[in-house]
Amino acid sequence: MVYRLEPDRAEPYAVPQTVRLDTLSTLQRQLGERKKFDKDTEIYAEGSRSKWWYQVISGSVRLVTLLADGRRHIGNFCLEGDCFGFELGGSRIFAAEAIEDCIVYRYPRQSIGRLIAEFPHVAQQLWNITLRDLAHAQAQTAILGRMTAPMRLASFLLDLSMRNGFATLLDLRMPRADVADYLGLTVETVCRVLSRFAELKLIAIPNVNQIELIDMHALETIFLEGFDPELGHYYGTRRSRSGRRTSIKQLSPDANKPASRGQRATSPPH
Protein backbone atom coordinates (compact mmCIF):
# COMPACT_ATOMS: atom_id res chain seq x y z
CA MET A 1 0.00 0.00 0.00
CA VAL A 2 1.05 3.58 -0.62
CA TYR A 3 0.34 6.43 1.78
CA ARG A 4 1.11 10.11 1.63
CA LEU A 5 2.20 12.21 4.58
CA GLU A 6 3.27 15.53 3.14
CA PRO A 7 3.33 18.85 4.98
CA ASP A 8 2.26 21.16 2.19
CA ARG A 9 -0.82 19.46 0.78
CA ALA A 10 -4.19 20.83 1.78
CA GLU A 11 -6.64 18.06 2.66
CA PRO A 12 -10.03 18.13 4.44
CA TYR A 13 -8.70 16.18 7.40
CA ALA A 14 -5.27 17.84 7.50
CA VAL A 15 -3.81 19.11 10.75
CA PRO A 16 -2.19 22.56 10.81
CA GLN A 17 0.92 22.75 8.64
CA THR A 18 3.29 23.58 11.52
CA VAL A 19 2.13 20.53 13.44
CA ARG A 20 2.60 18.29 10.40
CA LEU A 21 6.07 19.69 9.80
CA ASP A 22 6.98 19.04 13.44
CA THR A 23 5.51 15.55 13.20
CA LEU A 24 7.53 14.60 10.14
CA SER A 25 10.75 16.04 11.50
CA THR A 26 10.17 14.25 14.81
CA LEU A 27 9.56 10.95 13.02
CA GLN A 28 12.74 11.33 11.00
CA ARG A 29 14.82 12.39 13.99
CA GLN A 30 13.58 9.80 16.50
CA LEU A 31 12.60 6.80 14.38
CA GLY A 32 13.93 7.23 10.86
CA GLU A 33 17.08 6.09 9.09
CA ARG A 34 18.09 8.00 5.96
CA LYS A 35 18.96 5.79 2.99
CA LYS A 36 20.09 6.65 -0.54
CA PHE A 37 19.48 4.38 -3.55
CA ASP A 38 20.87 4.72 -7.05
CA LYS A 39 18.70 4.43 -10.16
CA ASP A 40 17.21 0.93 -10.69
CA THR A 41 18.54 -0.26 -7.32
CA GLU A 42 16.33 -2.64 -5.34
CA ILE A 43 15.16 -1.19 -2.01
CA TYR A 44 13.67 -4.48 -0.85
CA ALA A 45 12.89 -7.77 -2.57
CA GLU A 46 9.57 -9.47 -3.17
CA GLY A 47 9.06 -12.14 -0.51
CA SER A 48 11.50 -10.58 1.95
CA ARG A 49 10.50 -9.91 5.56
CA SER A 50 8.59 -6.67 6.04
CA LYS A 51 10.59 -5.19 8.93
CA TRP A 52 10.51 -1.57 7.69
CA TRP A 53 8.21 0.97 6.12
CA TYR A 54 9.49 3.85 4.02
CA GLN A 55 8.89 7.47 3.06
CA VAL A 56 10.16 8.98 -0.19
CA ILE A 57 12.07 12.22 0.44
CA SER A 58 13.30 12.80 -3.12
CA GLY A 59 13.08 10.84 -6.35
CA SER A 60 10.53 8.12 -7.09
CA VAL A 61 10.00 4.40 -6.48
CA ARG A 62 8.10 1.64 -8.27
CA LEU A 63 6.44 -1.35 -6.57
CA VAL A 64 6.97 -4.43 -8.75
CA THR A 65 5.92 -8.07 -8.83
CA LEU A 66 6.46 -10.89 -11.30
CA LEU A 67 3.32 -12.65 -12.54
CA ALA A 68 3.05 -16.43 -12.95
CA ASP A 69 3.79 -16.18 -16.67
CA GLY A 70 6.99 -14.22 -16.03
CA ARG A 71 5.63 -10.80 -16.97
CA ARG A 72 6.39 -7.81 -14.78
CA HIS A 73 3.53 -5.91 -13.17
CA ILE A 74 3.93 -2.53 -11.45
CA GLY A 75 1.43 -2.03 -8.66
CA ASN A 76 2.08 1.66 -8.03
CA PHE A 77 4.51 4.55 -8.29
CA CYS A 78 5.65 6.29 -5.11
CA LEU A 79 6.52 9.96 -5.46
CA GLU A 80 7.98 12.50 -3.03
CA GLY A 81 6.06 12.41 0.25
CA ASP A 82 4.58 8.96 -0.34
CA CYS A 83 4.98 6.20 2.25
CA PHE A 84 5.07 2.53 1.32
CA GLY A 85 5.89 -0.90 2.72
CA PHE A 86 2.85 -1.42 4.96
CA GLU A 87 2.18 -5.07 4.05
CA LEU A 88 -0.24 -6.81 6.37
CA GLY A 89 1.65 -10.12 6.43
CA GLY A 90 5.20 -10.90 7.38
CA SER A 91 6.61 -10.92 3.82
CA ARG A 92 6.63 -8.47 0.94
CA ILE A 93 4.01 -8.82 -1.80
CA PHE A 94 5.89 -6.40 -4.07
CA ALA A 95 9.53 -5.52 -4.54
CA ALA A 96 10.47 -1.84 -4.34
CA GLU A 97 12.93 -0.32 -6.83
CA ALA A 98 14.32 3.18 -7.31
CA ILE A 99 13.13 4.62 -10.63
CA GLU A 100 15.83 7.28 -10.35
CA ASP A 101 18.39 8.28 -7.75
CA CYS A 102 16.30 8.69 -4.62
CA ILE A 103 16.47 9.30 -0.89
CA VAL A 104 14.09 7.62 1.54
CA TYR A 105 13.64 7.43 5.28
CA ARG A 106 12.92 3.99 6.63
CA TYR A 107 11.19 3.29 9.94
CA PRO A 108 10.86 0.11 12.01
CA ARG A 109 7.52 -1.56 11.43
CA GLN A 110 6.85 -1.75 15.17
CA SER A 111 7.06 2.06 15.30
CA ILE A 112 3.53 2.29 13.85
CA GLY A 113 2.06 1.60 17.29
CA ARG A 114 4.18 4.34 18.84
CA LEU A 115 3.29 6.66 15.98
CA ILE A 116 -0.43 6.18 16.60
CA ALA A 117 -0.05 6.61 20.36
CA GLU A 118 2.05 9.80 20.21
CA PHE A 119 0.50 11.41 17.11
CA PRO A 120 -3.22 10.55 16.96
CA HIS A 121 -3.78 13.09 14.17
CA VAL A 122 -1.36 11.08 12.00
CA ALA A 123 -3.39 7.95 12.78
CA GLN A 124 -6.46 9.76 11.43
CA GLN A 125 -4.53 10.66 8.29
CA LEU A 126 -3.45 7.06 7.78
CA TRP A 127 -7.04 5.87 8.17
CA ASN A 128 -8.36 8.28 5.56
CA ILE A 129 -5.50 7.59 3.19
CA THR A 130 -6.00 3.84 3.63
CA LEU A 131 -9.57 4.27 2.38
CA ARG A 132 -8.27 6.21 -0.63
CA ASP A 133 -5.68 3.52 -1.26
CA LEU A 134 -8.40 0.87 -1.30
CA ALA A 135 -10.37 2.96 -3.79
CA HIS A 136 -7.23 3.25 -5.94
CA ALA A 137 -6.78 -0.54 -5.92
CA GLN A 138 -10.40 -1.03 -7.00
CA ALA A 139 -9.99 1.54 -9.77
CA GLN A 140 -6.79 -0.14 -10.95
CA THR A 141 -8.64 -3.45 -11.18
CA ALA A 142 -11.25 -1.78 -13.38
CA ILE A 143 -8.55 -0.19 -15.54
CA LEU A 144 -6.80 -3.49 -16.18
CA GLY A 145 -9.99 -5.47 -16.67
CA ARG A 146 -12.32 -3.23 -18.65
CA MET A 147 -10.70 -0.16 -20.16
CA THR A 148 -9.28 0.40 -23.61
CA ALA A 149 -5.70 1.63 -24.07
CA PRO A 150 -6.71 5.31 -24.53
CA MET A 151 -8.89 5.12 -21.41
CA ARG A 152 -5.97 3.70 -19.41
CA LEU A 153 -3.55 6.39 -20.60
CA ALA A 154 -6.09 9.16 -19.94
CA SER A 155 -6.68 7.78 -16.44
CA PHE A 156 -2.94 7.61 -15.76
CA LEU A 157 -2.30 11.20 -16.88
CA LEU A 158 -5.23 12.57 -14.88
CA ASP A 159 -4.16 10.67 -11.76
CA LEU A 160 -0.58 11.91 -12.11
CA SER A 161 -1.89 15.46 -12.47
CA MET A 162 -4.01 15.10 -9.32
CA ARG A 163 -1.07 13.72 -7.32
CA ASN A 164 0.93 16.79 -8.33
CA GLY A 165 -1.67 19.34 -7.26
CA PHE A 166 -3.58 19.24 -10.58
CA ALA A 167 -0.51 20.39 -12.48
CA THR A 168 -0.76 20.52 -16.27
CA LEU A 169 2.99 20.13 -16.90
CA LEU A 170 3.93 16.67 -15.68
CA ASP A 171 7.42 15.34 -15.07
CA LEU A 172 7.27 11.75 -16.26
CA ARG A 173 10.07 10.28 -14.19
CA MET A 174 9.33 6.69 -15.12
CA PRO A 175 10.21 5.26 -18.57
CA ARG A 176 7.50 4.24 -21.03
CA ALA A 177 8.15 0.58 -20.18
CA ASP A 178 7.16 1.27 -16.56
CA VAL A 179 3.96 2.99 -17.67
CA ALA A 180 3.17 -0.01 -19.89
CA ASP A 181 3.70 -2.51 -17.07
CA TYR A 182 1.57 -0.38 -14.75
CA LEU A 183 -1.34 -0.16 -17.20
CA GLY A 184 -1.09 -3.69 -18.60
CA LEU A 185 -0.12 -2.53 -22.09
CA THR A 186 2.84 -2.90 -24.42
CA VAL A 187 5.44 -0.14 -24.78
CA GLU A 188 4.43 0.24 -28.43
CA THR A 189 0.79 0.82 -27.47
CA VAL A 190 1.71 3.41 -24.86
CA CYS A 191 3.87 5.32 -27.35
CA ARG A 192 1.23 5.09 -30.09
CA VAL A 193 -1.62 6.36 -27.89
CA LEU A 194 0.47 9.22 -26.47
CA SER A 195 1.44 10.22 -30.02
CA ARG A 196 -2.24 10.12 -31.00
CA PHE A 197 -3.17 12.31 -28.05
CA ALA A 198 -0.46 14.75 -29.15
CA GLU A 199 -1.77 14.77 -32.74
CA LEU A 200 -5.23 15.63 -31.41
CA LYS A 201 -3.71 18.42 -29.28
CA LEU A 202 -4.92 16.86 -26.06
CA ILE A 203 -1.35 16.84 -24.80
CA ALA A 204 2.05 18.14 -25.81
CA ILE A 205 5.29 16.22 -25.37
CA PRO A 206 8.13 18.77 -24.94
CA ASN A 207 10.60 15.95 -24.29
CA VAL A 208 10.58 12.28 -23.33
CA ASN A 209 10.37 13.13 -19.61
CA GLN A 210 7.59 15.74 -19.76
CA ILE A 211 3.95 15.78 -20.84
CA GLU A 212 1.78 18.89 -20.89
CA LEU A 213 -1.97 18.40 -20.51
CA ILE A 214 -3.73 20.76 -22.94
CA ASP A 215 -7.34 19.52 -23.05
CA MET A 216 -8.19 18.14 -19.62
CA HIS A 217 -11.90 17.97 -20.40
CA ALA A 218 -11.32 15.75 -23.42
CA LEU A 219 -9.07 13.43 -21.41
CA GLU A 220 -11.72 13.20 -18.69
CA THR A 221 -14.32 12.36 -21.33
CA ILE A 222 -12.20 9.58 -22.79
CA PHE A 223 -11.64 8.18 -19.30
CA LEU A 224 -15.21 8.53 -17.98
CA GLU A 225 -17.29 7.78 -21.08
CA GLY A 226 -15.10 5.25 -22.79
CA PHE A 227 -14.65 6.87 -26.17
CA ASP A 228 -11.68 5.72 -28.20
CA PRO A 229 -9.99 8.28 -30.49
CA GLU A 230 -8.67 5.51 -32.72
CA LEU A 231 -12.11 4.20 -33.67
CA GLY A 232 -13.50 7.03 -35.79
CA HIS A 233 -13.67 10.61 -37.05
CA TYR A 234 -14.64 12.05 -33.69
CA TYR A 235 -14.41 11.01 -30.10
CA GLY A 236 -15.96 12.00 -26.85
CA THR A 237 -19.29 13.61 -26.17
CA ARG A 238 -20.70 15.83 -23.51
CA ARG A 239 -24.28 16.43 -22.50
CA SER A 240 -25.74 19.83 -23.20
CA ARG A 241 -28.23 21.39 -20.82
CA SER A 242 -31.02 19.91 -22.91
CA GLY A 243 -29.60 16.45 -22.31
CA ARG A 244 -28.48 15.90 -25.91
CA ARG A 245 -25.01 14.61 -26.66
CA THR A 246 -22.68 16.77 -28.75
CA SER A 247 -19.21 16.09 -30.12
CA ILE A 248 -16.35 17.78 -28.26
CA LYS A 249 -13.58 17.18 -30.79
CA GLN A 250 -13.33 16.72 -34.56
CA LEU A 251 -10.46 14.68 -35.90
CA SER A 252 -10.69 15.89 -39.51
CA PRO A 253 -12.25 18.92 -41.24
CA ASP A 254 -14.76 16.83 -43.22
CA ALA A 255 -16.05 14.97 -40.16
CA ASN A 256 -18.95 17.31 -39.48
CA LYS A 257 -21.60 14.82 -38.51
CA PRO A 258 -21.36 12.87 -35.29
CA ALA A 259 -22.64 9.31 -35.10
CA SER A 260 -26.27 8.85 -34.16
CA ARG A 261 -27.20 8.47 -30.53
CA GLY A 262 -26.09 5.21 -29.03
CA GLN A 263 -23.88 4.41 -32.03
CA ARG A 264 -20.11 4.74 -32.03
CA ALA A 265 -18.41 6.19 -35.06
CA THR A 266 -16.49 3.73 -37.26
CA SER A 267 -13.20 4.16 -39.04
CA PRO A 268 -13.40 5.25 -42.69
CA PRO A 269 -12.55 2.61 -45.31
CA HIS A 270 -8.93 2.53 -46.42
Protein Blocks (a to p, Z undefined) as FASTA:
>chain_A
ZZdddfkbccfklccfklmmmmmmmmmmmmmccddddehiafbdghiacfbccddfbdcd
ddddddfkopacdfbdcdehiaehiafblbdfbdcddfbdcddddddfklmmmmmmmmmm
lmmmmmmmmmmmmmmmmmmmmmmmmpcfklmmmmmmmmmmmmnoopabdcdfbcfklmmm
mnopafklmmmmmmmmmmnomaccfbfkbccdfblmlmmmmmmnopafklmmbecidddf
kopacdfbdfbfklmbccdehiacddddZZ
